[in-house]
Amino acid sequence: MIYNTIISSEILADHLSDPNWVIIDCRFSLTDAKEGERLYRTAHIPFAHYLDLNQDLSAPKTATTGRHPLPDAQTLAHKLGQLGIDRHTQVIAYDADGGFFAARLWWLLRWLGHPAVALLDGGLPAWQAAGYALTDEVVAREGRVFAAQPDAHQWVDMAAIEALDFKQYCLLDARSAERFRGQQETLDPIAGHIPGAQSVPCGGNLDAQQKFLSPDLLRQRFTEILDGHDASQVICMCGSGVTACHNLLAMEIAGLGGARLYVGSWSEWITIPTHAVATE
């Protein structure tokens, strides 16, 4: 069986020693770039490996990109292969923040043509709450060959957003409502949002235990937002193309597949001084 959205701690525990399952710790802090790896070295789910948002899951930022550009496909494929991932591998990603960072790896693997990737629902807190152990042991795996087949239809660039027909497409912004309205901005030099975008904070995909809402509730949430648009007419964005993947995953859980990612997102949009900015 292939898992391609989310799985429970119980299912993961049953497959910890499966040679065709690879677990990736994606913990990260936008305000302390080394925190995730420090936490991983201290304690993580057994057999898990660590991938860093800045170093592994993104290319270096430049003056004309957002904060987390797409990584080079072949470079990422090589790293995945070193961790024992090939086309037969079930990948499980987790973090400690409701999946907001792990969703980036989920989307990247799908972009590279690898659908067998799922998030641990509830992440590390759910794993611990279920009574499962952590370890500080880092277990080496035999490398495999990961053959990347990047799909350019999974994402759009800034030019596509500049030409977007908002009668035909929906642009969903996963940042908090306060950041969307320009009332609170701690990560980017300009506050606000792209005119025509809709505020769809990714935190609304989760319940009080930081687990994803049921497929029915997620479908209800996004169906109301889309207001008759098909999922293929949806583009998801955020601050830098990371938490937008959480909305894409939520839509997939809801059976609303086909939406795309604006990778550069807000942090790329504001690199052009003439771009319009809205704060209402």
C-alpha positions as a Markdown table, in Angstrom:
| # | Residue | x | y | z |
|---|---|---|---|---|
| 1 | Met | 0.0 | 0.0 | 0.0 |
| 2 | Ile | 1.2 | 3.5 | -0.9 |
| 3 | Tyr | 0.6 | 6.4 | 1.5 |
| 4 | Asn | 0.5 | 9.7 | -0.2 |
| 5 | Thr | -1.1 | 12.2 | 2.2 |
| 6 | Ile | -0.9 | 11.5 | 5.9 |
| 7 | Ile | -0.4 | 8.5 | 8.2 |
| 8 | Ser | -0.8 | 7.8 | 11.9 |
| 9 | Ser | 1.9 | 7.2 | 14.5 |
| 10 | Glu | 0.6 | 3.7 | 14.9 |
| 11 | Ile | 1.1 | 2.8 | 11.2 |
| 12 | Leu | 4.6 | 4.3 | 11.2 |
| 13 | Ala | 5.5 | 2.4 | 14.3 |
| 14 | Asp | 4.5 | -0.9 | 12.6 |
| 15 | His | 7.0 | -0.1 | 9.7 |
| 16 | Leu | 10.0 | 1.3 | 11.6 |
| 17 | Ser | 12.3 | -1.5 | 10.5 |
| 18 | Asp | 10.8 | -1.8 | 7.0 |
| 19 | Pro | 13.8 | -1.4 | 4.6 |
| 20 | Asn | 11.6 | 0.3 | 2.0 |
| 21 | Trp | 10.4 | 3.0 | 4.4 |
| 22 | Val | 12.5 | 6.1 | 5.0 |
| 23 | Ile | 11.7 | 8.6 | 7.7 |
| 24 | Ile | 12.8 | 12.3 | 7.3 |
| 25 | Asp | 12.9 | 14.8 | 10.2 |
| 26 | Cys | 12.1 | 18.2 | 8.8 |
| 27 | Arg | 12.1 | 20.3 | 12.0 |
| 28 | Phe | 13.1 | 23.9 | 11.4 |
| 29 | Ser | 12.8 | 27.4 | 12.8 |
| 30 | Leu | 12.6 | 30.4 | 10.6 |
| 31 | Thr | 14.2 | 32.5 | 13.3 |
| 32 | Asp | 17.0 | 30.0 | 14.2 |
| 33 | Ala | 18.1 | 28.1 | 11.2 |
| 34 | Lys | 20.2 | 25.6 | 13.2 |
| 35 | Glu | 17.6 | 24.7 | 15.7 |
| 36 | Gly | 16.0 | 21.9 | 13.7 |
| 37 | Glu | 19.2 | 20.0 | 13.3 |
| 38 | Arg | 20.2 | 20.5 | 17.0 |
| 39 | Leu | 16.8 | 19.1 | 18.1 |
| 40 | Tyr | 17.3 | 16.1 | 15.7 |
| 41 | Arg | 20.8 | 15.4 | 17.1 |
| 42 | Thr | 19.3 | 15.4 | 20.6 |
| 43 | Ala | 16.3 | 13.1 | 19.9 |
| 44 | His | 14.3 | 11.9 | 16.9 |
| 45 | Ile | 12.1 | 9.1 | 15.8 |
| 46 | Pro | 14.2 | 5.9 | 15.4 |
| 47 | Phe | 15.8 | 5.5 | 12.0 |
| 48 | Ala | 14.9 | 9.0 | 10.9 |
| 49 | His | 17.3 | 11.2 | 8.9 |
| 50 | Tyr | 17.4 | 14.9 | 8.8 |
| 51 | Leu | 16.9 | 17.3 | 5.9 |
| 52 | Asp | 17.3 | 21.0 | 6.4 |
| 53 | Leu | 14.9 | 23.5 | 4.8 |
| 54 | Asn | 17.6 | 26.0 | 3.8 |
| 55 | Gln | 20.4 | 23.6 | 3.0 |
| 56 | Asp | 18.6 | 20.6 | 1.4 |
| 57 | Leu | 15.0 | 21.6 | 0.5 |
| 58 | Ser | 15.8 | 25.0 | -1.1 |
| 59 | Ala | 18.4 | 26.6 | -3.3 |
| 60 | Pro | 20.3 | 29.6 | -2.1 |
| 61 | Lys | 18.4 | 32.8 | -1.9 |
| 62 | Thr | 19.4 | 35.6 | -4.4 |
| 63 | Ala | 18.4 | 39.2 | -4.8 |
| 64 | Thr | 15.7 | 38.2 | -7.3 |
| 65 | Thr | 14.2 | 35.1 | -5.6 |
| 66 | Gly | 12.0 | 34.4 | -2.6 |
| 67 | Arg | 13.6 | 33.2 | 0.6 |
| 68 | His | 13.3 | 29.5 | -0.3 |
| 69 | Pro | 13.8 | 28.9 | -4.1 |
| 70 | Leu | 13.3 | 25.5 | -5.6 |
| 71 | Pro | 16.4 | 23.3 | -5.0 |
| 72 | Asp | 18.1 | 21.9 | -8.1 |
| 73 | Ala | 16.3 | 18.7 | -8.9 |
| 74 | Gln | 19.3 | 16.5 | -9.5 |
| 75 | Thr | 21.1 | 17.8 | -6.4 |
| 76 | Leu | 18.1 | 17.0 | -4.2 |
| 77 | Ala | 17.7 | 13.6 | -6.0 |
| 78 | His | 21.3 | 12.7 | -5.1 |
| 79 | Lys | 20.7 | 13.6 | -1.4 |
| 80 | Leu | 17.5 | 11.5 | -1.4 |
| 81 | Gly | 19.4 | 8.6 | -2.9 |
| 82 | Gln | 22.1 | 8.8 | -0.3 |
| 83 | Leu | 19.3 | 8.4 | 2.3 |
| 84 | Gly | 18.2 | 5.1 | 0.7 |
| 85 | Ile | 15.3 | 6.5 | -1.3 |
| 86 | Asp | 14.4 | 5.2 | -4.7 |
| 87 | Arg | 11.2 | 4.7 | -6.6 |
| 88 | His | 10.2 | 1.7 | -4.4 |
| 89 | Thr | 10.6 | 3.7 | -1.1 |
| 90 | Gln | 7.7 | 4.9 | 1.1 |
| 91 | Val | 8.9 | 8.3 | 2.5 |
| 92 | Ile | 7.5 | 9.6 | 5.8 |
| 93 | Ala | 8.1 | 13.3 | 6.7 |
| 94 | Tyr | 7.5 | 14.9 | 10.1 |
| 95 | Asp | 8.2 | 18.0 | 12.1 |
| 96 | Ala | 7.0 | 19.4 | 15.4 |
| 97 | Asp | 4.9 | 22.2 | 14.0 |
| 98 | Gly | 1.7 | 20.7 | 12.6 |
| 99 | Gly | 3.5 | 19.7 | 9.3 |
| 100 | Phe | 4.1 | 23.2 | 8.2 |
| 101 | Phe | 7.8 | 22.4 | 7.3 |
| 102 | Ala | 7.4 | 18.7 | 6.5 |
| 103 | Ala | 4.8 | 19.6 | 3.8 |
| 104 | Arg | 7.6 | 21.2 | 1.8 |
| 105 | Leu | 9.3 | 17.8 | 1.5 |
| 106 | Trp | 5.9 | 16.2 | 0.7 |
| 107 | Trp | 5.5 | 18.6 | -2.2 |
| 108 | Leu | 9.1 | 18.4 | -3.4 |
| 109 | Leu | 8.9 | 14.6 | -3.7 |
| 110 | Arg | 5.7 | 14.8 | -5.7 |
| 111 | Trp | 7.3 | 17.5 | -7.9 |
| 112 | Leu | 10.2 | 15.0 | -8.6 |
| 113 | Gly | 7.7 | 12.3 | -9.6 |
| 114 | His | 7.6 | 10.3 | -6.3 |
| 115 | Pro | 4.0 | 10.0 | -5.0 |
| 116 | Ala | 4.8 | 7.6 | -2.2 |
| 117 | Val | 5.3 | 10.3 | 0.5 |
| 118 | Ala | 3.2 | 11.1 | 3.5 |
| 119 | Leu | 3.2 | 13.3 | 6.6 |
| 120 | Leu | 3.1 | 11.9 | 10.1 |
| 121 | Asp | -0.2 | 13.3 | 11.2 |
| 122 | Gly | 0.4 | 15.4 | 14.3 |
| 123 | Gly | 4.2 | 15.1 | 13.9 |
| 124 | Leu | 6.6 | 14.5 | 16.7 |
| 125 | Pro | 4.2 | 15.5 | 19.5 |
| 126 | Ala | 1.6 | 12.9 | 18.3 |
| 127 | Trp | 4.4 | 10.3 | 18.2 |
| 128 | Gln | 5.4 | 11.0 | 21.8 |
| 129 | Ala | 1.8 | 11.3 | 23.0 |
| 130 | Ala | 1.2 | 7.8 | 21.7 |
| 131 | Gly | 4.0 | 6.5 | 23.9 |
| 132 | Tyr | 6.6 | 5.8 | 21.3 |
| 133 | Ala | 10.3 | 6.2 | 22.0 |
| 134 | Leu | 12.8 | 8.7 | 20.6 |
| 135 | Thr | 16.5 | 8.1 | 20.1 |
| 136 | Asp | 19.7 | 10.1 | 19.4 |
| 137 | Glu | 21.2 | 7.3 | 17.3 |
| 138 | Val | 21.8 | 8.1 | 13.6 |
| 139 | Val | 21.5 | 5.0 | 11.5 |
| 140 | Ala | 23.3 | 4.8 | 8.2 |
| 141 | Arg | 21.5 | 3.4 | 5.2 |
| 142 | Glu | 22.8 | 1.9 | 2.0 |
| 143 | Gly | 22.5 | 4.4 | -0.8 |
| 144 | Arg | 20.1 | 4.0 | -3.7 |
| 145 | Val | 19.5 | 5.8 | -7.0 |
| 146 | Phe | 16.7 | 8.3 | -7.0 |
| 147 | Ala | 15.7 | 9.0 | -10.6 |
| 148 | Ala | 14.1 | 12.5 | -10.5 |
| 149 | Gln | 11.4 | 13.3 | -13.0 |
| 150 | Pro | 10.5 | 17.0 | -12.2 |
| 151 | Asp | 7.1 | 18.1 | -13.3 |
| 152 | Ala | 7.0 | 21.7 | -14.3 |
| 153 | His | 3.2 | 21.7 | -14.2 |
| 154 | Gln | 3.3 | 21.5 | -10.4 |
| 155 | Trp | 4.4 | 25.1 | -9.9 |
| 156 | Val | 4.2 | 28.6 | -11.4 |
| 157 | Asp | 6.7 | 31.5 | -11.6 |
| 158 | Met | 6.3 | 35.2 | -11.0 |
| 159 | Ala | 5.4 | 35.9 | -14.6 |
| 160 | Ala | 2.4 | 33.6 | -14.3 |
| 161 | Ile | 1.2 | 35.6 | -11.2 |
| 162 | Glu | 1.8 | 38.9 | -13.0 |
| 163 | Ala | -0.5 | 37.7 | -15.8 |
| 164 | Leu | -3.1 | 35.9 | -13.6 |
| 165 | Asp | -6.7 | 36.3 | -14.5 |
| 166 | Phe | -8.4 | 36.4 | -11.1 |
| 167 | Lys | -11.8 | 35.7 | -12.6 |
| 168 | Gln | -10.5 | 32.3 | -13.8 |
| 169 | Tyr | -8.0 | 31.5 | -11.1 |
| 170 | Cys | -7.8 | 31.6 | -7.3 |
| 171 | Leu | -4.6 | 32.6 | -5.5 |
| 172 | Leu | -4.6 | 31.3 | -1.9 |
| 173 | Asp | -2.2 | 32.8 | 0.6 |
| 174 | Ala | -1.4 | 30.5 | 3.5 |
| 175 | Arg | 0.2 | 33.1 | 5.8 |
| 176 | Ser | -1.6 | 34.2 | 8.9 |
| 177 | Ala | -4.4 | 36.7 | 8.5 |
| 178 | Glu | -2.3 | 39.4 | 10.3 |
| 179 | Arg | 0.6 | 39.0 | 7.8 |
| 180 | Phe | -1.8 | 38.9 | 4.9 |
| 181 | Arg | -3.3 | 42.2 | 6.0 |
| 182 | Gly | 0.1 | 43.7 | 6.6 |
| 183 | Gln | -0.6 | 44.2 | 10.3 |
| 184 | Gln | 2.3 | 42.0 | 11.5 |
| 185 | Glu | 5.4 | 41.2 | 9.4 |
| 186 | Thr | 8.5 | 39.8 | 11.0 |
| 187 | Leu | 10.1 | 37.9 | 8.1 |
| 188 | Asp | 9.9 | 40.1 | 5.0 |
| 189 | Pro | 10.8 | 43.8 | 4.5 |
| 190 | Ile | 7.4 | 44.7 | 3.0 |
| 191 | Ala | 4.0 | 43.9 | 4.6 |
| 192 | Gly | 0.8 | 43.0 | 2.8 |
| 193 | His | -0.4 | 40.7 | 0.0 |
| 194 | Ile | -0.7 | 40.4 | -3.7 |
| 195 | Pro | -3.9 | 42.2 | -4.9 |
| 196 | Gly | -6.6 | 39.6 | -5.7 |
| 197 | Ala | -5.2 | 36.9 | -3.4 |
| 198 | Gln | -7.4 | 35.3 | -0.7 |
| 199 | Ser | -6.3 | 34.7 | 2.9 |
| 200 | Val | -6.4 | 31.0 | 3.7 |
| 201 | Pro | -4.2 | 30.5 | 6.8 |
| 202 | Cys | -2.8 | 27.0 | 6.8 |
| 203 | Gly | -3.4 | 26.7 | 10.5 |
| 204 | Gly | -7.1 | 26.3 | 9.6 |
| 205 | Asn | -6.3 | 22.8 | 8.3 |
| 206 | Leu | -5.6 | 21.5 | 11.8 |
| 207 | Asp | -7.6 | 20.6 | 14.9 |
| 208 | Ala | -6.7 | 21.4 | 18.5 |
| 209 | Gln | -4.2 | 18.4 | 18.5 |
| 210 | Gln | -2.4 | 19.8 | 15.5 |
| 211 | Lys | -3.7 | 17.0 | 13.3 |
| 212 | Phe | -5.4 | 17.5 | 10.0 |
| 213 | Leu | -9.1 | 17.9 | 9.9 |
| 214 | Ser | -11.1 | 15.1 | 8.4 |
| 215 | Pro | -11.3 | 14.9 | 4.5 |
| 216 | Asp | -15.0 | 16.0 | 4.7 |
| 217 | Leu | -14.2 | 19.1 | 6.8 |
| 218 | Leu | -11.2 | 20.0 | 4.6 |
| 219 | Arg | -13.3 | 19.6 | 1.5 |
| 220 | Gln | -16.0 | 21.9 | 3.0 |
| 221 | Arg | -13.4 | 24.5 | 3.9 |
| 222 | Phe | -11.8 | 24.7 | 0.5 |
| 223 | Thr | -15.0 | 24.2 | -1.5 |
| 224 | Glu | -16.4 | 27.3 | 0.2 |
| 225 | Ile | -13.2 | 29.3 | -0.6 |
| 226 | Leu | -13.0 | 28.2 | -4.2 |
| 227 | Asp | -16.6 | 29.2 | -4.8 |
| 228 | Gly | -17.1 | 27.1 | -7.9 |
| 229 | His | -13.6 | 27.0 | -9.2 |
| 230 | Asp | -11.9 | 23.7 | -9.9 |
| 231 | Ala | -8.8 | 22.7 | -8.0 |
| 232 | Ser | -6.8 | 22.9 | -11.2 |
| 233 | Gln | -7.6 | 26.7 | -11.2 |
| 234 | Val | -5.9 | 27.2 | -7.8 |
| 235 | Ile | -2.5 | 28.5 | -7.1 |
| 236 | Cys | -1.2 | 28.4 | -3.5 |
| 237 | Met | 1.4 | 30.8 | -2.1 |
| 238 | Cys | 2.7 | 32.0 | 1.3 |
| 239 | Gly | 5.8 | 33.9 | 2.4 |
| 240 | Ser | 8.4 | 31.7 | 0.6 |
| 241 | Gly | 6.8 | 28.6 | -0.9 |
| 242 | Val | 6.9 | 26.5 | 2.3 |
| 243 | Thr | 3.6 | 26.7 | 4.2 |
| 244 | Ala | 1.7 | 27.0 | 1.0 |
| 245 | Cys | 2.5 | 23.2 | 0.6 |
| 246 | His | 0.4 | 22.6 | 3.7 |
| 247 | Asn | -2.7 | 24.0 | 1.9 |
| 248 | Leu | -1.8 | 21.9 | -1.1 |
| 249 | Leu | -1.6 | 18.8 | 1.1 |
| 250 | Ala | -4.9 | 19.7 | 2.8 |
| 251 | Met | -6.6 | 20.0 | -0.6 |
| 252 | Glu | -5.1 | 16.6 | -1.6 |
| 253 | Ile | -6.6 | 15.0 | 1.6 |
| 254 | Ala | -9.9 | 16.6 | 0.7 |
| 255 | Gly | -9.8 | 15.0 | -2.8 |
| 256 | Leu | -9.2 | 18.4 | -4.4 |
| 257 | Gly | -5.9 | 17.6 | -6.2 |
| 258 | Gly | -4.5 | 19.6 | -9.1 |
| 259 | Ala | -3.6 | 22.9 | -7.5 |
| 260 | Arg | -0.2 | 24.4 | -8.1 |
| 261 | Leu | 2.5 | 26.2 | -6.0 |
| 262 | Tyr | 3.8 | 29.7 | -6.6 |
| 263 | Val | 7.3 | 28.9 | -5.4 |
| 264 | Gly | 8.6 | 32.4 | -5.0 |
| 265 | Ser | 5.5 | 33.6 | -3.1 |
| 266 | Trp | 5.4 | 36.9 | -1.3 |
| 267 | Ser | 9.1 | 37.2 | -0.6 |
| 268 | Glu | 9.8 | 37.0 | -4.4 |
| 269 | Trp | 6.9 | 39.3 | -5.3 |
| 270 | Ile | 8.2 | 42.2 | -3.3 |
| 271 | Thr | 11.7 | 42.1 | -5.0 |
| 272 | Ile | 10.1 | 44.1 | -7.8 |
| 273 | Pro | 9.5 | 47.6 | -6.6 |
| 274 | Thr | 6.7 | 48.3 | -9.1 |
| 275 | His | 4.6 | 45.3 | -8.0 |
| 276 | Ala | 1.3 | 46.3 | -6.4 |
| 277 | Val | 0.8 | 45.6 | -2.7 |
| 278 | Ala | -2.5 | 45.4 | -0.9 |
| 279 | Thr | -3.2 | 45.7 | 2.9 |
| 280 | Glu | -7.0 | 45.4 | 3.1 |
